[in-house]
Amino acid sequence: MKYFLIIAVFCTTYLLAQELKVVADSFNTDQEKGISTFEGNVNIVKKNDELNASKVTIYTDDKNQPTKFVAQDNVSFKILTKEGAKYRGTAGKVIYLPVKNEYYFYRNVYLQQIDDTKEIRGDEVVLNVVTGKAHAKGLKEEPVIMIFNIADDIKKDEK
């Protein structure tokens, strides 16, 4: 079997009253410290959200509730905001804070709002899934790039 499936205690918590499913090639945990590490083809699914990476570390509180997710290397994701906006993209590192409902994307970030055809490229992007608000920073030598598709209503004269 290629994947080692782990559904730990924290994976079935009431985090937004939804099941959290984690699939990975390997799993290590330190319950005293509240740290679980998943490595190799990590796939995390929670309702309409999906996170993929080479390594994901999940931090939990004393009640085994997830407080922070850190995804590293080959990170890709799909996110649905509370207002229904759909995002997908890639980054070098992603941190998700469930209490704040915020994703922090770092290094070579590409974030695309699918239903509105907007794209953001930068070195640091923050997305709040409740408010749908995002902000970005560019690299020291590279600006933030945002691309909009604008409908052109002007018709050319036909001759």
Backbone bond lengths (Angstrom), bond angles and torsions (degrees), N, CA, C in turn:
res aa  C-N    CA-C-N  psi(-1)  N-CA   C-N-CA  omega(-1)  CA-C   N-CA-C  phi
1 M - - - 1.441 - - 1.527 108.94 -
2 K 1.341 116.26 124.97 1.455 121.15 -174.57 1.526 112.10 -68.31
3 Y 1.276 118.10 -38.96 1.462 121.04 -176.33 1.515 111.79 -107.63
4 F 1.284 114.42 146.16 1.461 121.35 174.77 1.518 106.11 -104.83
5 L 1.322 117.18 115.03 1.469 121.98 -173.65 1.510 109.70 -93.74
6 I 1.305 115.28 125.20 1.461 121.45 177.39 1.518 108.71 -123.40
7 I 1.307 115.83 124.88 1.465 119.56 169.88 1.510 104.96 -121.71
8 A 1.327 115.47 90.93 1.456 122.39 -176.65 1.522 110.21 -79.31
9 V 1.312 115.47 172.59 1.465 121.44 -178.70 1.515 111.27 -52.86
10 F 1.334 116.40 -46.01 1.456 118.98 -177.95 1.513 112.87 -68.91
11 C 1.309 117.76 -16.93 1.458 120.87 -178.25 1.518 112.62 -76.15
12 T 1.316 117.48 -15.71 1.462 119.90 179.57 1.521 111.01 -115.96
13 T 1.309 115.73 22.98 1.457 120.15 -179.84 1.510 110.71 -73.49
14 Y 1.297 113.47 179.05 1.456 118.69 -179.15 1.517 112.83 -84.55
15 L 1.318 118.58 19.49 1.457 122.26 177.87 1.524 108.68 -49.96
16 L 1.297 114.80 102.90 1.453 122.88 -176.57 1.522 111.33 54.70
17 A 1.321 116.53 28.78 1.465 124.15 177.28 1.528 111.72 54.59
18 Q 1.325 117.11 36.15 1.450 121.30 -179.16 1.520 110.13 -133.81
19 E 1.310 115.56 152.38 1.456 120.92 177.12 1.527 109.81 -75.50
20 L 1.291 115.54 140.30 1.458 123.06 176.22 1.518 106.81 -114.12
21 K 1.329 116.86 120.84 1.464 121.27 -176.94 1.528 108.70 -114.37
22 V 1.321 116.51 127.09 1.457 122.16 -179.74 1.529 108.40 -119.54
23 V 1.330 115.95 128.02 1.464 122.52 176.92 1.527 106.66 -124.20
24 A 1.340 116.72 132.20 1.465 121.01 -179.80 1.516 110.08 -156.00
25 D 1.329 115.81 166.47 1.462 120.55 176.81 1.521 111.91 -75.83
26 S 1.349 116.84 -32.24 1.464 119.68 178.93 1.524 110.58 -146.38
27 F 1.330 114.88 160.95 1.460 121.92 -174.78 1.518 109.65 -146.53
28 N 1.341 116.32 134.06 1.460 122.74 174.01 1.519 107.90 -134.93
29 T 1.346 116.19 145.13 1.455 118.31 179.57 1.520 110.58 -142.32
30 D 1.317 114.51 150.97 1.458 123.39 171.45 1.522 104.96 -129.36
31 Q 1.338 116.66 94.80 1.458 120.79 -174.58 1.522 112.40 -64.62
32 E 1.329 117.51 -32.82 1.462 120.14 178.42 1.523 111.53 -61.72
33 K 1.321 116.33 -41.24 1.462 120.90 179.66 1.531 112.25 -86.11
34 G 1.325 117.23 -14.71 1.467 120.64 -178.65 1.512 112.59 72.87
35 I 1.330 116.34 38.03 1.462 121.12 -178.45 1.528 109.53 -124.59
36 S 1.318 116.12 126.96 1.462 122.29 174.58 1.519 107.86 -124.43
37 T 1.332 116.65 132.16 1.453 121.52 -178.29 1.525 109.67 -119.92
38 F 1.311 115.11 127.63 1.465 123.17 178.12 1.519 106.88 -114.03
39 E 1.343 116.41 133.02 1.458 119.54 -178.41 1.519 111.28 -134.12
40 G 1.334 115.09 150.61 1.454 122.08 177.14 1.509 113.13 79.93
41 N 1.315 117.07 107.23 1.470 122.49 176.27 1.525 112.13 50.60
42 V 1.311 116.94 48.96 1.462 121.12 -178.05 1.524 109.80 -74.05
43 N 1.314 115.55 132.34 1.464 122.85 177.27 1.523 107.61 -133.28
44 I 1.325 115.83 122.24 1.465 121.34 178.44 1.519 107.84 -120.02
45 V 1.325 116.17 129.10 1.462 121.51 179.38 1.516 109.24 -127.19
46 K 1.333 114.68 131.00 1.462 122.05 174.21 1.513 106.68 -136.86
47 K 1.319 116.06 105.37 1.461 123.97 -176.49 1.522 110.17 51.53
48 N 1.343 119.13 -108.08 1.462 122.32 -177.43 1.518 113.98 -96.15
49 D 1.320 117.90 -0.98 1.465 121.92 -178.96 1.526 110.06 -99.09
50 E 1.333 114.81 144.73 1.460 120.34 178.36 1.518 109.26 -141.37
51 L 1.329 115.90 138.48 1.455 122.56 179.08 1.521 108.00 -132.34
52 N 1.323 116.59 129.31 1.461 122.83 179.33 1.527 108.55 -124.74
53 A 1.331 116.94 140.04 1.463 120.83 179.52 1.519 109.99 -164.76
54 S 1.328 115.63 169.97 1.455 120.56 174.21 1.520 111.07 -77.48
55 K 1.355 115.82 -30.54 1.464 120.41 -178.66 1.528 109.38 -147.12
56 V 1.321 116.10 134.40 1.465 121.32 175.20 1.525 108.47 -133.46
57 T 1.327 115.30 129.51 1.457 121.77 175.61 1.515 107.60 -111.39
58 I 1.341 115.96 128.63 1.462 121.29 -179.89 1.518 108.10 -114.50
59 Y 1.330 115.18 126.24 1.460 122.17 179.04 1.526 108.05 -103.00
60 T 1.340 116.16 135.81 1.459 120.66 -179.19 1.527 110.28 -124.74
61 D 1.338 115.08 158.44 1.461 119.92 176.94 1.526 110.00 -88.31
62 D 1.329 117.26 -172.86 1.461 120.55 -177.15 1.531 113.45 -68.57
63 K 1.333 117.42 -10.08 1.468 121.80 176.33 1.530 111.15 -102.76
64 N 1.333 116.71 14.49 1.470 123.91 -178.55 1.527 113.12 62.41
65 Q 1.317 117.32 27.91 1.456 121.66 176.17 1.529 108.78 -94.31
66 P 1.327 118.19 131.36 1.468 120.37 179.72 1.529 111.35 -61.83
67 T 1.332 116.11 132.08 1.463 121.19 177.94 1.524 111.86 -113.87
68 K 1.348 116.39 -23.37 1.464 119.61 -179.08 1.532 109.29 -158.64
69 F 1.328 115.08 139.05 1.461 122.93 173.85 1.527 106.80 -118.32
70 V 1.321 117.06 131.24 1.460 121.03 176.89 1.524 107.51 -124.00
71 A 1.336 116.35 113.62 1.459 122.55 179.56 1.527 108.30 -106.57
72 Q 1.348 116.14 134.96 1.458 120.97 -177.46 1.518 111.46 -134.78
73 D 1.305 114.85 146.99 1.463 123.45 174.29 1.523 112.70 66.30
74 N 1.324 114.80 124.21 1.466 122.56 178.59 1.533 112.25 52.56
75 V 1.315 116.38 45.02 1.463 120.41 -176.20 1.525 110.48 -83.12
76 S 1.318 115.38 129.86 1.461 122.04 171.42 1.522 106.86 -134.13
77 F 1.337 115.63 157.99 1.460 118.32 -174.00 1.519 111.70 -157.49
78 K 1.330 114.13 159.28 1.462 124.32 170.91 1.518 105.49 -135.47
79 I 1.335 116.08 131.03 1.461 120.97 -175.87 1.521 109.32 -135.08
80 L 1.322 116.60 139.61 1.455 123.13 173.82 1.520 107.30 -117.48
81 T 1.344 117.52 121.62 1.458 120.38 179.95 1.521 110.63 -79.72
82 K 1.316 116.09 167.72 1.459 121.51 179.57 1.526 111.19 -59.06
83 E 1.331 116.66 -33.56 1.462 121.68 -179.56 1.529 112.71 -82.92
84 G 1.324 117.67 -0.95 1.458 121.25 175.63 1.521 115.37 95.94
85 A 1.322 118.92 4.09 1.468 120.80 177.21 1.530 108.81 -73.02
86 K 1.327 115.71 135.67 1.460 121.35 -178.95 1.524 109.70 -106.15
87 Y 1.336 115.34 129.14 1.459 122.15 178.69 1.520 109.39 -123.14
88 R 1.328 114.80 151.20 1.457 121.45 169.71 1.515 107.24 -147.37
89 G 1.331 115.58 159.52 1.442 117.09 179.50 1.508 113.77 171.99
90 T 1.334 113.55 -167.65 1.459 121.93 -179.33 1.526 109.18 -140.69
91 A 1.319 115.66 158.38 1.465 121.80 177.15 1.521 108.60 -163.89
92 G 1.317 115.62 164.99 1.463 120.47 176.56 1.513 111.45 -78.03
93 K 1.345 115.76 -31.15 1.456 120.98 -179.22 1.524 108.25 -151.74
94 V 1.338 115.92 141.13 1.466 121.37 177.60 1.520 108.47 -133.29
95 I 1.323 115.55 133.29 1.465 121.77 173.59 1.515 107.40 -118.46
96 Y 1.331 116.38 129.21 1.466 121.37 177.17 1.524 108.24 -117.18
97 L 1.334 115.75 127.70 1.463 122.06 176.96 1.522 108.16 -110.80
98 P 1.350 118.04 102.65 1.459 121.77 -176.05 1.528 113.97 -59.24
99 V 1.328 118.16 -36.87 1.457 120.73 -177.85 1.528 110.92 -64.67
100 K 1.326 117.55 -37.88 1.466 122.17 179.20 1.525 112.57 -89.20
101 N 1.337 116.57 -12.02 1.464 121.56 -173.93 1.524 111.09 56.10
102 E 1.338 116.22 43.40 1.455 120.82 -178.50 1.522 111.80 -126.15
103 Y 1.324 113.42 140.75 1.460 122.02 172.74 1.516 108.05 -106.71
104 Y 1.330 116.63 135.50 1.452 123.61 175.18 1.524 107.00 -115.84
105 F 1.316 116.41 117.05 1.460 122.36 -178.03 1.523 108.61 -107.24
106 Y 1.341 116.82 133.90 1.457 122.03 -177.98 1.525 111.60 -130.94
107 R 1.311 116.35 151.94 1.462 126.14 173.79 1.526 113.10 61.95
108 N 1.299 114.27 112.80 1.469 120.11 175.35 1.526 112.39 52.72
109 V 1.295 116.54 51.06 1.462 121.50 -175.11 1.523 110.60 -79.84
110 Y 1.313 115.20 131.97 1.462 122.61 171.54 1.521 106.26 -127.56
111 L 1.319 116.62 115.50 1.463 122.41 -178.00 1.515 107.93 -125.25
112 Q 1.323 117.34 122.80 1.461 122.19 -178.64 1.516 109.48 -119.75
113 Q 1.337 115.92 126.15 1.461 120.42 172.32 1.515 106.03 -87.81
114 I 1.307 116.50 107.68 1.461 122.57 -169.89 1.520 112.80 -64.80
115 D 1.316 117.38 -49.18 1.456 120.73 -173.52 1.526 113.59 -75.50
116 D 1.335 118.73 -9.92 1.457 121.54 -179.13 1.527 110.95 -124.46
117 T 1.291 118.18 7.60 1.466 126.64 -179.51 1.532 113.74 42.77
118 K 1.327 115.99 49.21 1.457 122.10 172.38 1.519 107.73 -107.19
119 E 1.328 115.99 145.43 1.455 121.44 177.92 1.513 109.63 -130.54
120 I 1.328 116.44 141.06 1.455 121.82 174.70 1.523 107.44 -126.28
121 R 1.332 115.46 132.32 1.464 122.07 175.03 1.517 107.10 -126.59
122 G 1.315 116.25 130.57 1.451 119.89 -179.45 1.508 111.04 -171.21
123 D 1.319 115.43 -170.73 1.455 120.22 -179.56 1.520 111.61 -101.36
124 E 1.331 116.48 -19.81 1.461 120.86 178.45 1.529 108.52 -150.17
125 V 1.318 115.99 122.33 1.462 121.53 179.16 1.520 107.79 -132.42
126 V 1.329 116.12 137.59 1.462 121.96 176.77 1.521 107.66 -118.93
127 L 1.342 116.66 132.11 1.464 122.28 179.39 1.518 109.26 -128.90
128 N 1.338 116.33 123.44 1.459 122.02 174.76 1.520 107.33 -95.43
129 V 1.344 117.96 119.88 1.459 121.13 -174.77 1.527 113.39 -77.93
130 V 1.322 118.09 -13.92 1.469 120.66 177.41 1.525 109.96 -84.80
131 T 1.327 116.75 -49.43 1.466 120.73 -177.71 1.522 112.62 -86.91
132 G 1.338 117.25 -21.66 1.458 121.02 -176.76 1.521 112.77 77.98
133 K 1.332 117.72 4.79 1.459 121.25 -179.24 1.524 110.47 -80.58
134 A 1.342 114.54 142.83 1.458 121.05 178.68 1.519 108.86 -136.10
135 H 1.322 116.29 150.38 1.454 120.91 169.83 1.524 108.28 -142.82
136 A 1.349 114.65 154.95 1.462 119.50 -172.83 1.509 111.65 -139.97
137 K 1.338 114.73 155.82 1.459 123.43 174.00 1.520 107.48 -128.62
138 G 1.326 115.36 144.75 1.448 120.06 176.95 1.515 110.90 -93.75
139 L 1.309 115.64 176.28 1.456 121.21 173.30 1.525 108.89 -72.63
140 K 1.324 116.95 166.68 1.463 119.97 178.88 1.530 111.59 -57.32
141 E 1.316 116.04 -39.01 1.461 119.71 -177.98 1.525 113.26 -103.75
142 E 1.313 117.84 -2.58 1.461 121.77 -178.65 1.523 109.56 -125.77
143 P 1.332 117.52 135.18 1.463 119.63 178.06 1.530 111.19 -80.75
144 V 1.328 115.47 168.07 1.462 120.68 169.12 1.518 106.39 -72.71
145 I 1.295 117.32 139.14 1.459 121.07 177.76 1.516 108.15 -117.58
146 M 1.325 116.38 127.20 1.461 121.43 176.55 1.512 107.17 -125.79
147 I 1.313 116.49 130.61 1.461 121.93 -177.06 1.516 108.80 -117.99
148 F 1.332 115.68 128.75 1.456 122.37 176.47 1.516 108.35 -116.79
149 N 1.298 118.23 142.78 1.460 122.20 169.87 1.518 107.05 -98.37
150 I 1.328 115.99 116.50 1.456 121.33 -176.72 1.517 108.25 -111.29
151 A 1.323 116.13 129.41 1.455 120.81 178.33 1.521 108.92 -69.48
152 D 1.314 116.47 134.01 1.454 121.62 178.86 1.522 107.57 -100.08
153 D 1.337 116.53 110.41 1.464 121.77 -178.11 1.515 113.40 -89.04
154 I 1.316 117.18 -4.35 1.462 120.29 -178.89 1.516 108.81 -82.44
155 K 1.333 115.38 124.58 1.466 120.13 178.48 1.506 108.80 -97.64
156 K 1.300 115.51 138.33 1.462 120.56 177.74 1.521 109.49 -77.36
157 D 1.320 114.30 144.62 1.483 119.65 177.59 1.523 108.68 -65.88
158 E 1.302 114.91 132.19 1.456 119.37 177.55 1.514 108.22 -92.08
159 K 1.296 117.59 136.38 1.473 121.60 -179.27 1.473 110.59 -113.22
